[in-house]
Amino acid sequence: MSRQVVEAADDKLRLDKWLWAARFFKTRQLAHEALELGRVLVNGDRVKASRAARVGDMLQIRIERLEYHVTVLALASQRRPAAEARLLYSESEESVQAREHQIGLQKAEHASFPYGEGRPTKKARRDIIRFKDKW
C-alpha cells in the first residue's frame, strides 16, 4: 500500500469520509445520509457520520438491495483508484456469496419482465389518439 493512501491509525478520520474514500458511495453526502438513515452499522450499532473510523471496525453496509460485511484494514482520507480502495477493507466470504446470489436474483427478476417496443410509431400514435377520442 502506498504511503499516500494510508494514514496512521491514531489519526482521526470521519466514517463518512472513509466510506467515500473506500468507494462505497460516490459522494460524502451520500455516505453521510446512509449513516444517518441507519444503512451503515458499525459493530452492530447505528452511529453518526462524525464518528471516527478505526482499524478493525466491522461494518454492515446496505446499498439498495445489496449488503456488505467488511472489516476496516486501513484509513485513507483521499479517494484513490478502485484497486487501492480495495486495500482499505476486507470483505467476508459469506458476504460476497450472499451479494452474488442477490445479484443473480435481480438479473433473473429483470429478465422476466417484458420489455416495451419503445416509442410508438406515427401510425400507432394516431391509433392511440383515435382510441382516446372515443371515450
N, CA and C atoms as an extended XYZ file, in Angstrom:
405
Properties=species:S:1:pos:R:3:atomname:S:1:resname:S:1:resid:I:1 pbc="F F F"
N         0.844       -1.174        0.000 N   MET     1
C         0.000        0.000        0.000 CA  MET     1
C         0.891        1.240        0.000 C   MET     1
N         0.502        2.209       -0.781 N   SER     2
C         1.333        3.399       -0.863 CA  SER     2
C         1.144        4.268        0.370 C   SER     2
N         2.146        5.066        0.641 N   ARG     3
C         2.129        5.923        1.832 CA  ARG     3
C         1.059        7.007        1.722 C   ARG     3
N         0.729        7.411        0.475 N   GLN     4
C        -0.270        8.452        0.266 CA  GLN     4
C        -1.659        7.991        0.689 C   GLN     4
N        -1.942        6.715        0.517 N   VAL     5
C        -3.288        6.205        0.775 CA  VAL     5
C        -3.529        6.000        2.256 C   VAL     5
N        -2.575        5.465        2.957 N   VAL     6
C        -2.792        5.070        4.348 CA  VAL     6
C        -2.316        6.154        5.294 C   VAL     6
N        -3.137        6.411        6.279 N   GLU     7
C        -2.758        7.337        7.330 CA  GLU     7
C        -2.484        6.532        8.584 C   GLU     7
N        -1.883        7.132        9.555 N   ALA     8
C        -1.623        6.451       10.823 CA  ALA     8
C        -2.934        6.097       11.499 C   ALA     8
N        -2.938        5.016       12.256 N   ALA     9
C        -4.163        4.526       12.891 CA  ALA     9
C        -4.686        5.524       13.932 C   ALA     9
N        -3.799        6.341       14.529 N   ASP    10
C        -4.270        7.271       15.561 CA  ASP    10
C        -4.867        8.548       14.957 C   ASP    10
N        -4.698        8.779       13.659 N   ASP    11
C        -5.315        9.953       13.036 CA  ASP    11
C        -6.827        9.801       13.063 C   ASP    11
N        -7.497       10.919       13.249 N   LYS    12
C        -8.959       10.890       13.271 CA  LYS    12
C        -9.463       11.049       11.837 C   LYS    12
N       -10.385       10.177       11.478 N   LEU    13
C       -10.973       10.221       10.154 CA  LEU    13
C       -12.457        9.915       10.290 C   LEU    13
N       -13.283       10.822        9.804 N   ARG    14
C       -14.731       10.626        9.885 CA  ARG    14
C       -15.136        9.377        9.106 C   ARG    14
N       -16.133        8.688        9.614 N   LEU    15
C       -16.589        7.454        8.988 CA  LEU    15
C       -17.169        7.712        7.596 C   LEU    15
N       -17.906        8.818        7.437 N   ASP    16
C       -18.459        9.106        6.115 CA  ASP    16
C       -17.360        9.367        5.097 C   ASP    16
N       -16.277        9.968        5.538 N   LYS    17
C       -15.146       10.218        4.639 CA  LYS    17
C       -14.454        8.912        4.261 C   LYS    17
N       -14.337        7.985        5.217 N   TRP    18
C       -13.730        6.677        4.919 CA  TRP    18
C       -14.596        5.895        3.933 C   TRP    18
N       -15.911        5.908        4.118 N   LEU    19
C       -16.816        5.196        3.208 CA  LEU    19
C       -16.712        5.753        1.793 C   LEU    19
N       -16.549        7.066        1.689 N   TRP    20
C       -16.374        7.693        0.387 CA  TRP    20
C       -15.024        7.313       -0.219 C   TRP    20
N       -13.970        7.354        0.593 N   ALA    21
C       -12.626        7.023        0.100 CA  ALA    21
C       -12.529        5.548       -0.287 C   ALA    21
N       -13.274        4.678        0.393 N   ALA    22
C       -13.261        3.244        0.086 CA  ALA    22
C       -14.186        2.917       -1.086 C   ALA    22
N       -14.818        3.936       -1.649 N   ARG    23
C       -15.645        3.832       -2.849 CA  ARG    23
C       -16.933        3.045       -2.666 C   ARG    23
N       -17.509        3.090       -1.476 N   PHE    24
C       -18.830        2.506       -1.282 CA  PHE    24
C       -19.907        3.486       -1.728 C   PHE    24
N       -19.605        4.784       -1.654 N   PHE    25
C       -20.542        5.819       -2.057 CA  PHE    25
C       -19.835        6.811       -2.964 C   PHE    25
N       -20.579        7.381       -3.913 N   LYS    26
C       -19.978        8.304       -4.876 CA  LYS    26
C       -19.649        9.657       -4.274 C   LYS    26
N       -20.410       10.067       -3.260 N   THR    27
C       -20.150       11.361       -2.629 CA  THR    27
C       -20.163       11.205       -1.112 C   THR    27
N       -19.545       12.150       -0.430 N   ARG    28
C       -19.580       12.137        1.039 CA  ARG    28
C       -20.986       12.376        1.542 C   ARG    28
N       -21.752       13.159        0.817 N   GLN    29
C       -23.128       13.429        1.223 CA  GLN    29
C       -23.954       12.136        1.222 C   GLN    29
N       -23.776       11.287        0.214 N   LEU    30
C       -24.499       10.006        0.177 CA  LEU    30
C       -24.063        9.107        1.331 C   LEU    30
N       -22.776        9.112        1.644 N   ALA    31
C       -22.278        8.322        2.771 CA  ALA    31
C       -22.853        8.852        4.075 C   ALA    31
N       -22.898       10.158        4.213 N   HIS    32
C       -23.459       10.790        5.409 CA  HIS    32
C       -24.935       10.408        5.581 C   HIS    32
N       -25.709       10.485        4.496 N   GLU    33
C       -27.126       10.146        4.557 CA  GLU    33
C       -27.337        8.680        4.913 C   GLU    33
N       -26.508        7.790        4.362 N   ALA    34
C       -26.630        6.367        4.667 CA  ALA    34
C       -26.385        6.113        6.153 C   ALA    34
N       -25.399        6.805        6.718 N   LEU    35
C       -25.125        6.658        8.150 CA  LEU    35
C       -26.282        7.188        8.981 C   LEU    35
N       -26.822        8.338        8.607 N   GLU    36
C       -27.918        8.932        9.362 CA  GLU    36
C       -29.188        8.079        9.293 C   GLU    36
N       -29.401        7.385        8.163 N   LEU    37
C       -30.592        6.569        7.987 CA  LEU    37
C       -30.424        5.147        8.535 C   LEU    37
N       -29.255        4.842        9.083 N   GLY    38
C       -29.039        3.533        9.678 CA  GLY    38
C       -28.717        2.442        8.666 C   GLY    38
N       -28.281        2.817        7.484 N   ARG    39
C       -27.927        1.833        6.467 CA  ARG    39
C       -26.503        1.341        6.623 C   ARG    39
N       -25.763        1.973        7.515 N   VAL    40
C       -24.402        1.538        7.835 CA  VAL    40
C       -24.335        1.327        9.343 C   VAL    40
N       -23.976        0.113        9.736 N   LEU    41
C       -23.834       -0.213       11.151 CA  LEU    41
C       -22.369       -0.474       11.438 C   LEU    41
N       -21.903        0.010       12.570 N   VAL    42
C       -20.517       -0.211       12.991 CA  VAL    42
C       -20.567       -1.113       14.221 C   VAL    42
N       -19.983       -2.281       14.092 N   ASN    43
C       -20.007       -3.286       15.159 CA  ASN    43
C       -21.441       -3.537       15.642 C   ASN    43
N       -22.403       -3.491       14.701 N   GLY    44
C       -23.798       -3.768       15.009 CA  GLY    44
C       -24.592       -2.593       15.527 C   GLY    44
N       -23.994       -1.425       15.668 N   ASP    45
C       -24.681       -0.254       16.225 CA  ASP    45
C       -24.810        0.854       15.188 C   ASP    45
N       -25.913        1.614       15.281 N   ARG    46
C       -26.053        2.819       14.468 CA  ARG    46
C       -25.131        3.878       15.036 C   ARG    46
N       -24.473        4.616       14.163 N   VAL    47
C       -23.553        5.668       14.606 CA  VAL    47
C       -23.782        6.910       13.758 C   VAL    47
N       -23.236        8.016       14.244 N   LYS    48
C       -23.287        9.267       13.493 CA  LYS    48
C       -22.170        9.284       12.457 C   LYS    48
N       -22.340       10.137       11.457 N   ALA    49
C       -21.352       10.242       10.391 CA  ALA    49
C       -20.024       10.789       10.899 C   ALA    49
N       -20.066       11.530       11.993 N   SER    50
C       -18.849       12.141       12.514 CA  SER    50
C       -18.011       11.178       13.357 C   SER    50
N       -18.499        9.979       13.585 N   ARG    51
C       -17.744        9.007       14.382 CA  ARG    51
C       -16.431        8.704       13.671 C   ARG    51
N       -15.384        8.537       14.451 N   ALA    52
C       -14.072        8.256       13.876 CA  ALA    52
C       -14.011        6.799       13.436 C   ALA    52
N       -13.531        6.596       12.229 N   ALA    53
C       -13.318        5.239       11.733 CA  ALA    53
C       -12.058        4.692       12.380 C   ALA    53
N       -12.090        3.429       12.743 N   ARG    54
C       -10.934        2.798       13.393 CA  ARG    54
C       -10.603        1.499       12.689 C   ARG    54
N        -9.326        1.184       12.620 N   VAL    55
C        -8.901       -0.086       12.051 CA  VAL    55
C        -9.470       -1.196       12.922 C   VAL    55
N       -10.072       -2.192       12.274 N   GLY    56
C       -10.677       -3.308       12.993 CA  GLY    56
C       -12.181       -3.194       13.146 C   GLY    56
N       -12.769       -2.052       12.818 N   ASP    57
C       -14.221       -1.895       12.896 CA  ASP    57
C       -14.894       -2.847       11.915 C   ASP    57
N       -15.992       -3.463       12.350 N   MET    58
C       -16.804       -4.329       11.488 CA  MET    58
C       -17.989       -3.487       10.999 C   MET    58
N       -18.122       -3.341        9.693 N   LEU    59
C       -19.180       -2.524        9.111 CA  LEU    59
C       -20.172       -3.397        8.353 C   LEU    59
N       -21.448       -3.088        8.526 N   GLN    60
C       -22.506       -3.675        7.705 CA  GLN    60
C       -23.064       -2.538        6.876 C   GLN    60
N       -22.863       -2.608        5.568 N   ILE    61
C       -23.254       -1.531        4.672 CA  ILE    61
C       -24.355       -2.051        3.752 C   ILE    61
N       -25.508       -1.367        3.748 N   ARG    62
C       -26.628       -1.750        2.888 CA  ARG    62
C       -26.797       -0.673        1.830 C   ARG    62
N       -26.583       -1.065        0.574 N   ILE    63
C       -26.743       -0.168       -0.558 CA  ILE    63
C       -27.793       -0.790       -1.465 C   ILE    63
N       -28.949       -0.125       -1.545 N   GLU    64
C       -30.116       -0.651       -2.244 CA  GLU    64
C       -30.432       -2.035       -1.685 C   GLU    64
N       -30.402       -3.080       -2.511 N   ARG    65
C       -30.735       -4.419       -2.001 CA  ARG    65
C       -29.496       -5.228       -1.629 C   ARG    65
N       -28.320       -4.665       -1.802 N   LEU    66
C       -27.076       -5.396       -1.538 CA  LEU    66
C       -26.527       -5.049       -0.164 C   LEU    66
N       -25.947       -6.046        0.488 N   GLU    67
C       -25.378       -5.827        1.815 CA  GLU    67
C       -23.924       -6.286        1.822 C   GLU    67
N       -23.068       -5.458        2.391 N   TYR    68
C       -21.641       -5.739        2.503 CA  TYR    68
C       -21.301       -5.893        3.979 C   TYR    68
N       -20.487       -6.902        4.322 N   HIS    69
C       -19.958       -7.070        5.670 CA  HIS    69
C       -18.438       -6.957        5.534 C   HIS    69
N       -17.890       -5.829        5.979 N   VAL    70
C       -16.470       -5.563        5.783 CA  VAL    70
C       -15.796       -5.223        7.111 C   VAL    70
N       -14.488       -5.437        7.129 N   THR    71
C       -13.646       -5.068        8.254 CA  THR    71
C       -12.677       -4.002        7.776 C   THR    71
N       -12.557       -2.927        8.515 N   VAL    72
C       -11.654       -1.829        8.150 CA  VAL    72
C       -10.215       -2.286        8.404 C   VAL    72
N        -9.380       -2.231        7.357 N   LEU    73
C        -7.972       -2.613        7.475 CA  LEU    73
C        -7.043       -1.413        7.538 C   LEU    73
N        -7.439       -0.330        6.875 N   ALA    74
C        -6.588        0.865        6.838 CA  ALA    74
C        -7.475        2.091        6.667 C   ALA    74
N        -6.912        3.239        6.971 N   LEU    75
C        -7.636        4.505        6.850 CA  LEU    75
C        -7.050        5.320        5.706 C   LEU    75
N        -7.928        5.993        4.987 N   ALA    76
C        -7.489        6.883        3.908 CA  ALA    76
C        -8.481        8.019        3.808 C   ALA    76
N        -7.969        9.219        3.679 N   SER    77
C        -8.851       10.380        3.583 CA  SER    77
C        -9.021       10.845        2.147 C   SER    77
N        -8.199       10.326        1.235 N   GLN    78
C        -8.307       10.715       -0.168 CA  GLN    78
C        -8.927        9.578       -0.967 C   GLN    78
N        -9.733        9.936       -1.931 N   ARG    79
C       -10.348        8.942       -2.814 CA  ARG    79
C        -9.326        8.585       -3.883 C   ARG    79
N        -8.947        7.330       -3.911 N   ARG    80
C        -7.928        6.836       -4.837 CA  ARG    80
C        -8.560        5.837       -5.811 C   ARG    80
N        -7.798        5.284       -6.743 N   PRO    81
C        -8.351        4.295       -7.681 CA  PRO    81
C        -8.952        3.088       -6.945 C   PRO    81
N        -9.849        2.393       -7.614 N   ALA    82
C       -10.576        1.280       -7.007 CA  ALA    82
C        -9.628        0.190       -6.500 C   ALA    82
N        -8.553       -0.065       -7.217 N   ALA    83
C        -7.599       -1.097       -6.784 CA  ALA    83
C        -6.993       -0.741       -5.428 C   ALA    83
N        -6.700        0.522       -5.214 N   GLU    84
C        -6.154        0.950       -3.929 CA  GLU    84
C        -7.238        1.005       -2.858 C   GLU    84
N        -8.459        1.340       -3.259 N   ALA    85
C        -9.560        1.411       -2.293 CA  ALA    85
C        -9.862        0.027       -1.721 C   ALA    85
N        -9.720       -1.017       -2.515 N   ARG    86
C        -9.972       -2.376       -2.027 CA  ARG    86
C        -8.992       -2.799       -0.943 C   ARG    86
N        -7.864       -2.135       -0.853 N   LEU    87
C        -6.875       -2.465        0.180 CA  LEU    87
C        -7.264       -1.892        1.538 C   LEU    87
N        -8.278       -1.040        1.573 N   LEU    88
C        -8.689       -0.406        2.819 CA  LEU    88
C        -9.578       -1.309        3.674 C   LEU    88
N       -10.130       -2.368        3.090 N   TYR    89
C       -11.055       -3.231        3.823 CA  TYR    89
C       -10.951       -4.669        3.329 C   TYR    89
N       -11.469       -5.582        4.131 N   SER    90
C       -11.613       -6.970        3.692 CA  SER    90
C       -13.069       -7.348        3.878 C   SER    90
N       -13.597       -8.056        2.909 N   GLU    91
C       -14.998       -8.457        2.948 CA  GLU    91
C       -15.087       -9.936        3.257 C   GLU    91
N       -16.051      -10.309        4.106 N   SER    92
C       -16.202      -11.716        4.480 CA  SER    92
C       -16.674      -12.534        3.284 C   SER    92
N       -16.290      -13.794        3.259 N   GLU    93
C       -16.640      -14.688        2.158 CA  GLU    93
C       -18.158      -14.881        2.070 C   GLU    93
N       -18.818      -14.968        3.230 N   GLU    94
C       -20.278      -15.122        3.241 CA  GLU    94
C       -20.955      -13.912        2.610 C   GLU    94
N       -20.415      -12.732        2.866 N   SER    95
C       -20.965      -11.506        2.311 CA  SER    95
C       -20.860      -11.507        0.791 C   SER    95
N       -19.715      -11.936        0.278 N   VAL    96
C       -19.510      -11.975       -1.167 CA  VAL    96
C       -20.495      -12.947       -1.809 C   VAL    96
N       -20.647      -14.136       -1.214 N   GLN    97
C       -21.558      -15.142       -1.772 CA  GLN    97
C       -23.005      -14.662       -1.716 C   GLN    97
N       -23.417      -14.077       -0.597 N   ALA    98
C       -24.785      -13.594       -0.459 CA  ALA    98
C       -25.068      -12.481       -1.465 C   ALA    98
N       -24.098      -11.598       -1.671 N   ARG    99
C       -24.280      -10.497       -2.617 CA  ARG    99
C       -24.367      -11.023       -4.050 C   ARG    99
N       -23.522      -12.003       -4.412 N   GLU   100
C       -23.579      -12.586       -5.749 CA  GLU   100
C       -24.915      -13.290       -5.976 C   GLU   100
N       -25.426      -13.961       -4.938 N   HIS   101
C       -26.726      -14.620       -5.034 CA  HIS   101
C       -27.819      -13.576       -5.265 C   HIS   101
N       -27.783      -12.483       -4.529 N   GLN   102
C       -28.774      -11.418       -4.674 CA  GLN   102
C       -28.704      -10.796       -6.065 C   GLN   102
N       -27.507      -10.602       -6.591 N   ILE   103
C       -27.350      -10.046       -7.937 CA  ILE   103
C       -27.946      -10.998       -8.966 C   ILE   103
N       -27.734      -12.311       -8.780 N   GLY   104
C       -28.330      -13.301       -9.673 CA  GLY   104
C       -29.850      -13.253       -9.639 C   GLY   104
N       -30.421      -13.090       -8.434 N   LEU   105
C       -31.876      -12.976       -8.320 CA  LEU   105
C       -32.389      -11.725       -9.028 C   LEU   105
N       -31.680      -10.618       -8.877 N   GLN   106
C       -32.089       -9.374       -9.524 CA  GLN   106
C       -32.038       -9.504      -11.044 C   GLN   106
N       -31.005      -10.185      -11.566 N   LYS   107
C       -30.900      -10.377      -13.015 CA  LYS   107
C       -32.043      -11.245      -13.517 C   LYS   107
N       -32.368      -12.313      -12.767 N   ALA   108
C       -33.466      -13.193      -13.164 CA  ALA   108
C       -34.794      -12.437      -13.127 C   ALA   108
N       -34.980      -11.612      -12.104 N   GLU   109
C       -36.206      -10.817      -11.990 CA  GLU   109
C       -36.319       -9.834      -13.145 C   GLU   109
N       -35.212       -9.204      -13.483 N   HIS   110
C       -35.206       -8.235      -14.573 CA  HIS   110
C       -35.491       -8.918      -15.910 C   HIS   110
N       -34.951      -10.129      -16.109 N   ALA   111
C       -35.145      -10.841      -17.370 CA  ALA   111
C       -36.588      -11.291      -17.552 C   ALA   111
N       -37.319      -11.483      -16.450 N   SER   112
C       -38.690      -11.976      -16.557 CA  SER   112
C       -39.696      -10.877      -16.907 C   SER   112
N       -39.312       -9.617      -16.799 N   PHE   113
C       -40.231       -8.529      -17.139 CA  PHE   113
C       -40.252       -8.317      -18.648 C   PHE   113
N       -41.437       -8.177      -19.220 N   PRO   114
C       -41.491       -7.923      -20.670 CA  PRO   114
C       -41.060       -6.488      -20.969 C   PRO   114
N       -40.384       -6.346      -22.063 N   TYR   115
C       -39.947       -5.015      -22.480 CA  TYR   115
C       -40.972       -4.421      -23.440 C   TYR   115
N       -41.125       -3.133      -23.397 N   GLY   116
C       -41.985       -2.449      -24.348 CA  GLY   116
C       -41.303       -2.391      -25.698 C   GLY   116
N       -42.035       -1.927      -26.676 N   GLU   117
C       -41.478       -1.855      -28.022 CA  GLU   117
C       -40.855       -0.490      -28.300 C   GLU   117
N       -40.722        0.331      -27.286 N   GLY   118
C       -40.142        1.649      -27.482 CA  GLY   118
C       -41.204        2.678      -27.795 C   GLY   118
N       -40.810        3.764      -28.406 N   ARG   119
C       -41.756        4.831      -28.751 CA  ARG   119
C       -42.718        4.340      -29.811 C   ARG   119
N       -43.962        4.783      -29.720 N   PRO   120
C       -44.911        4.379      -30.764 CA  PRO   120
C       -44.565        5.044      -32.090 C   PRO   120
N       -44.898        4.351      -33.159 N   THR   121
C       -44.698        4.934      -34.489 CA  THR   121
C       -45.767        5.992      -34.717 C   THR   121
N       -45.651        6.693      -35.823 N   LYS   122
C       -46.627        7.731      -36.125 CA  LYS   122
C       -48.023        7.122      -36.285 C   LYS   122
N       -48.097        5.966      -36.953 N   LYS   123
C       -49.382        5.294      -37.141 CA  LYS   123
C       -49.951        4.844      -35.803 C   LYS   123
N       -49.099        4.245      -34.944 N   ALA   124
C       -49.564        3.775      -33.637 CA  ALA   124
C       -50.036        4.948      -32.780 C   ALA   124
N       -49.341        6.070      -32.866 N   ARG   125
C       -49.737        7.250      -32.101 CA  ARG   125
C       -51.104        7.751      -32.546 C   ARG   125
N       -51.336        7.754      -33.837 N   ARG   126
C       -52.644        8.175      -34.357 CA  ARG   126
C       -53.742        7.219      -33.897 C   ARG   126
N       -53.431        5.922      -33.876 N   ASP   127
C       -54.405        4.930      -33.386 CA  ASP   127
C       -54.720        5.170      -31.908 C   ASP   127
N       -53.736        5.507      -31.146 N   ILE   128
C       -53.936        5.788      -29.718 CA  ILE   128
C       -54.819        7.018      -29.543 C   ILE   128
N       -54.545        8.054      -30.310 N   ILE   129
C       -55.344        9.285      -30.224 CA  ILE   129
C       -56.793        8.999      -30.602 C   ILE   129
N       -57.006        8.225      -31.694 N   ARG   130
C       -58.372        7.873      -32.100 CA  ARG   130
C       -59.076        7.086      -31.012 C   ARG   130
N       -58.350        6.161      -30.380 N   PHE   131
C       -58.937        5.341      -29.316 CA  PHE   131
C       -59.327        6.208      -28.111 C   PHE   131
N       -58.463        7.133      -27.746 N   LYS   132
C       -58.756        8.016      -26.599 CA  LYS   132
C       -59.921        8.953      -26.898 C   LYS   132
N       -60.027        9.411      -28.150 N   ASP   133
C       -61.100       10.332      -28.508 CA  ASP   133
C       -62.472        9.682      -28.423 C   ASP   133
N       -62.522        8.355      -28.554 N   LYS   134
C       -63.807        7.649      -28.469 CA  LYS   134
C       -64.366        7.703      -27.064 C   LYS   134
N       -63.545        7.818      -26.074 N   TRP   135
C       -64.014        7.796      -24.670 CA  TRP   135
C       -64.215        9.199      -24.230 C   TRP   135
